[in-house]
């Protein structure tokens, strides 16, 4: 099985991230079909390359020097971008991993399907939401995943269900896997106008509490049990801290924003300072939520 035709070298990654930060991928492929995906995985196995999966580029910080290995991105214009509704009881939809999460949220609301209205305003793709179990403190996207289609290390398509899938706070067994599609089981049907109201409220809450008009990767740190990381960072006086072009948001202390020309080194330096301040002043050890490629954020902590 030959390399995918879409394979390129030294592809810039910064434009593919919400942070707008990072160097190039040593190898990169944007995949439109299952066959291309299978060939890409086989190419990586043959070359012994580490595979990275990029979706909407949120929750991601890429090293300034770029990423070794192979970065794969599913194209949302073809089979990986399909939404196939089924109005059973409960509703089960088949959804491509490259479908933008806002598009899926909008489709379910329009058709009166409950389950995603609280996700209104979240960026990224369905694949990314599943891999990191995006959502709130008490629920996550994984609650809706009945099955996942993945390309395994041998380049074969596998359907994972039940005990083959696991989801926890901001993590899942799908992390690092090339998931290409999902079966989502929703809790039921509700009047669209009720869902619109809930979605509007969710977006308004995010707009009030998060710097949505700035380039960021979302929350930098996970919430410790029973407390908000944002509150801890605020209490420790982190708002307004800077390192180069990176700045802690004045709106939400758990957001680092690219204030202009920030690099990954700036973000890592600032995150380390935030981590140290919370540990020293409040005695809490925060864990990173943002995913880093090309380095480990923990390695920058004292």
C-alpha positions as CSV (number, residue, x, y, z in Angstrom):
1,X,0.0,0.0,0.0
2,X,1.6,3.3,-1.1
3,X,1.8,6.6,0.6
4,X,-1.4,8.8,0.3
5,X,-1.3,11.3,-2.6
6,X,-2.1,14.1,-0.2
7,X,1.2,13.6,1.7
8,X,3.4,16.8,1.9
9,X,6.5,17.8,3.9
10,X,7.0,20.7,6.3
11,X,3.4,21.8,6.3
12,X,2.8,24.9,8.5
13,X,0.5,24.1,11.4
14,X,0.0,27.5,13.0
15,X,-2.9,28.4,10.6
16,X,-4.7,25.2,11.6
17,X,-4.8,26.0,15.3
18,X,-7.0,28.4,17.2
19,X,-3.9,29.7,19.0
20,X,-2.2,30.6,15.7
21,X,1.0,29.2,17.1
22,X,3.5,26.5,16.1
23,X,6.0,25.3,13.5
24,X,5.6,22.9,10.7
25,X,4.7,19.2,10.5
26,X,7.6,17.0,9.2
27,X,4.9,15.1,7.3
28,X,1.3,16.1,6.8
29,X,-1.8,14.7,5.0
30,X,-5.3,16.0,4.7
31,X,-7.4,12.9,4.0
32,X,-10.7,12.7,2.1
33,X,-11.4,9.0,1.9
34,X,-11.1,5.9,4.1
35,X,-8.6,4.5,1.6
36,X,-6.4,7.6,2.0
37,X,-6.6,7.2,5.7
38,X,-5.7,3.5,5.6
39,X,-2.7,4.3,3.4
40,X,-1.6,7.2,5.7
41,X,-1.6,4.9,8.7
42,X,0.3,2.2,6.8
43,X,2.9,4.8,5.6
44,X,3.5,5.9,9.3
45,X,3.8,2.3,10.4
46,X,6.4,1.5,7.6
47,X,8.4,4.6,8.5
48,X,7.9,4.1,12.2
49,X,6.5,7.6,12.5
50,X,4.5,8.9,15.4
51,X,1.0,9.9,14.2
52,X,-0.7,13.1,15.4
53,X,-4.4,13.8,14.7
54,X,-5.5,17.4,14.3
55,X,-9.2,18.4,14.1
56,X,-10.3,22.0,14.5
57,X,-7.0,22.9,16.2
58,X,-8.5,24.0,19.5
59,X,-7.0,22.8,22.8
60,X,-3.6,22.5,21.1
61,X,-0.2,24.1,21.4
62,X,2.4,23.2,18.8
63,X,6.1,23.7,19.5
64,X,7.8,26.6,17.7
65,X,10.2,24.1,16.1
66,X,7.3,22.0,14.8
67,X,6.4,18.4,15.0
68,X,8.3,15.3,13.9
69,X,6.3,12.4,12.6
70,X,3.0,12.5,10.6
71,X,0.1,14.9,11.2
72,X,-3.2,13.8,9.8
73,X,-6.3,15.9,9.3
74,X,-9.6,14.6,8.0
75,X,-11.3,16.7,5.3
76,X,-14.8,17.6,6.2
77,X,-16.0,18.1,2.6
78,X,-16.5,14.4,1.8
79,X,-17.3,11.2,3.7
80,X,-15.7,12.4,6.9
81,X,-18.1,15.4,7.0
82,X,-21.4,13.5,6.7
83,X,-24.3,13.6,9.1
84,X,-26.8,10.8,8.8
85,X,-29.7,11.3,11.1
86,X,-31.9,8.4,12.3
87,X,-35.0,9.3,14.2
88,X,-35.4,6.1,16.2
89,X,-36.2,6.0,19.9
90,X,-33.7,7.1,21.1
91,X,-32.3,8.9,18.1
92,X,-29.0,7.5,16.7
93,X,-27.0,9.6,14.3
94,X,-24.0,8.5,12.2
95,X,-21.6,11.4,12.1
96,X,-18.2,11.9,10.4
97,X,-15.2,12.8,12.7
98,X,-14.5,15.9,10.6
99,X,-17.9,17.4,11.1
100,X,-17.5,20.8,12.9
101,X,-19.0,20.6,16.3
102,X,-21.0,23.9,15.9
103,X,-22.6,22.4,12.7
104,X,-23.7,19.2,14.5
105,X,-25.1,21.2,17.4
106,X,-27.1,23.4,15.0
107,X,-28.4,20.4,13.1
108,X,-29.6,18.6,16.3
109,X,-31.3,21.7,17.6
110,X,-33.0,22.4,14.3
111,X,-34.5,18.9,14.3
112,X,-35.5,18.9,17.9
113,X,-32.9,16.3,19.1
114,X,-31.7,16.9,22.6
115,X,-28.2,16.3,24.0
116,X,-25.9,18.9,22.5
117,X,-27.6,22.2,23.3
118,X,-25.2,22.9,26.2
119,X,-22.3,22.5,23.7
120,X,-23.4,25.6,21.8
121,X,-20.4,27.9,21.4
122,X,-17.7,25.2,21.7
123,X,-15.2,25.1,18.7
124,X,-13.6,22.1,17.1
125,X,-14.7,18.9,15.4
126,X,-16.7,15.9,16.5
127,X,-13.6,13.8,16.5
128,X,-11.8,16.2,18.7
129,X,-14.8,16.5,21.1
130,X,-14.9,12.8,21.5
131,X,-11.1,12.3,21.9
132,X,-10.9,14.9,24.7
133,X,-14.4,14.3,26.0
134,X,-15.3,17.9,25.7
135,X,-18.1,19.4,27.7
136,X,-18.7,20.6,31.3
137,X,-17.7,19.4,34.7
138,X,-20.5,16.9,35.1
139,X,-21.1,15.7,31.5
140,X,-19.0,15.1,28.4
141,X,-19.4,14.3,24.7
142,X,-18.5,10.7,25.4
143,X,-21.9,10.3,27.1
144,X,-23.4,10.3,23.6
145,X,-20.9,8.0,21.9
146,X,-22.5,4.6,21.2
147,X,-19.8,3.4,18.8
148,X,-16.6,4.8,17.1
149,X,-15.1,3.8,13.8
150,X,-11.3,3.9,13.9
151,X,-8.4,3.0,11.6
152,X,-6.1,0.6,13.6
153,X,-2.4,0.3,13.4
154,X,-2.8,-2.3,10.6
155,X,-4.8,0.1,8.5
156,X,-8.1,-1.7,9.1
157,X,-11.4,-0.1,10.0
158,X,-12.7,-1.2,13.4
159,X,-16.0,-0.5,15.2
160,X,-15.5,0.1,18.9
161,X,-18.4,-0.2,21.3
162,X,-19.1,-0.7,25.0
163,X,-16.1,-1.8,27.0
164,X,-13.8,-0.9,24.1
165,X,-14.5,2.8,24.7
166,X,-13.9,4.7,27.9
167,X,-14.4,8.4,28.8
168,X,-13.3,10.4,31.8
169,X,-12.9,14.1,32.5
170,X,-11.1,15.6,29.5
171,X,-9.7,12.3,28.3
172,X,-10.8,9.2,26.5
173,X,-9.5,5.9,25.1
174,X,-9.8,7.5,21.6
175,X,-7.0,10.0,22.2
176,X,-4.2,9.4,19.6
177,X,-6.5,7.1,17.5
178,X,-7.5,8.0,14.0
179,X,-11.3,8.0,14.5
180,X,-13.2,8.5,11.3
181,X,-16.8,8.4,12.4
182,X,-19.2,7.9,15.3
183,X,-22.6,6.6,16.2
184,X,-24.2,9.1,18.6
185,X,-27.1,8.1,20.8
186,X,-29.2,11.1,21.9
187,X,-31.5,11.1,25.0
188,X,-34.6,12.0,23.1
189,X,-36.7,14.7,21.2
190,X,-37.6,18.1,22.5
191,X,-39.3,21.1,20.9
192,X,-36.7,23.0,18.8
193,X,-37.6,26.3,20.4
194,X,-36.8,24.9,23.9
195,X,-33.4,23.7,22.6
196,X,-32.7,27.1,21.0
197,X,-33.4,28.8,24.3
198,X,-31.0,26.5,26.2
199,X,-28.3,26.9,23.4
200,X,-28.6,30.6,23.5
201,X,-28.2,30.7,27.3
202,X,-25.1,28.4,26.9
203,X,-23.5,30.8,24.3
204,X,-24.3,33.8,26.4
205,X,-22.6,32.3,29.5
206,X,-19.5,31.5,27.5
207,X,-19.4,35.0,25.9
208,X,-19.6,36.6,29.4
209,X,-17.0,34.4,31.0
210,X,-14.5,33.6,28.2
211,X,-12.4,35.7,25.8
212,X,-14.1,34.4,22.7
213,X,-12.8,37.4,20.7
214,X,-9.1,36.5,21.3
215,X,-6.9,33.7,19.9
216,X,-6.5,31.0,22.5
217,X,-6.6,27.2,23.0
218,X,-9.3,27.2,25.6
219,X,-8.6,26.3,29.2
220,X,-4.9,25.7,29.9
221,X,-5.4,23.7,33.1
222,X,-7.9,21.1,34.2
223,X,-10.3,21.7,37.1
224,X,-9.1,20.0,40.3
225,X,-11.8,18.0,42.0
226,X,-14.5,20.3,43.5
227,X,-13.0,23.6,42.4
228,X,-12.5,25.7,39.3
229,X,-9.0,26.1,38.0
230,X,-10.0,29.5,36.7
231,X,-11.0,30.6,40.3
232,X,-7.7,29.3,41.7
233,X,-5.7,31.2,39.1
234,X,-7.8,34.3,39.6
235,X,-7.3,34.1,43.4
236,X,-3.5,33.7,42.9
237,X,-3.5,36.9,40.9
238,X,-2.7,35.5,37.5
239,X,-5.0,37.8,35.4
240,X,-2.9,40.1,33.2
241,X,0.4,38.2,33.6
242,X,2.4,38.2,30.4
243,X,5.4,36.4,28.7
244,X,6.3,37.8,25.3
245,X,3.2,37.9,23.2
246,X,1.2,35.6,25.5
247,X,-1.1,37.0,28.1
248,X,-3.5,35.7,30.8
249,X,-6.9,36.9,29.9
250,X,-8.5,39.5,32.1
251,X,-11.9,37.8,31.4
252,X,-11.0,34.3,32.5
253,X,-7.7,33.5,34.3
254,X,-7.5,29.9,32.9
255,X,-7.2,31.3,29.3
256,X,-3.9,32.3,27.8
257,X,-4.5,34.5,24.7
258,X,-2.2,35.2,21.8
259,X,-2.0,39.0,22.2
260,X,0.2,39.3,19.1
261,X,3.2,37.4,17.9
262,X,3.2,34.8,20.7
263,X,5.2,31.7,20.3
264,X,4.9,28.3,22.1
265,X,7.8,29.2,24.3
266,X,5.9,32.3,25.5
267,X,2.8,30.3,26.3
268,X,4.8,27.6,28.1
269,X,6.8,30.2,30.1
270,X,3.5,31.9,31.1
271,X,1.8,28.6,32.0
272,X,4.7,27.6,34.2
273,X,4.5,30.9,36.0
274,X,0.8,30.5,36.5
275,X,1.2,26.9,37.8
276,X,4.0,28.0,40.2
277,X,1.9,30.9,41.6
278,X,-1.1,28.7,42.3
279,X,1.1,26.0,43.9
280,X,3.0,28.5,46.1
281,X,0.0,30.7,47.2
282,X,-2.7,28.1,47.4
283,X,-1.0,24.7,47.6
284,X,-2.7,23.2,44.6
285,X,-0.9,21.4,41.8
286,X,-2.7,22.1,38.5
287,X,-2.6,19.6,35.6
288,X,-2.4,20.8,32.0
289,X,-5.5,20.5,29.9
290,X,-4.1,21.9,26.7
291,X,-2.4,19.3,24.5
292,X,1.2,20.0,23.5
293,X,3.0,18.7,20.4
294,X,6.8,18.7,20.3
295,X,7.2,19.1,24.0
296,X,5.6,18.4,27.4
297,X,4.2,21.4,29.2
298,X,4.8,19.6,32.5
299,X,8.5,19.7,31.8
300,X,8.5,23.5,32.0
301,X,7.2,23.4,35.6
302,X,9.7,23.8,38.4
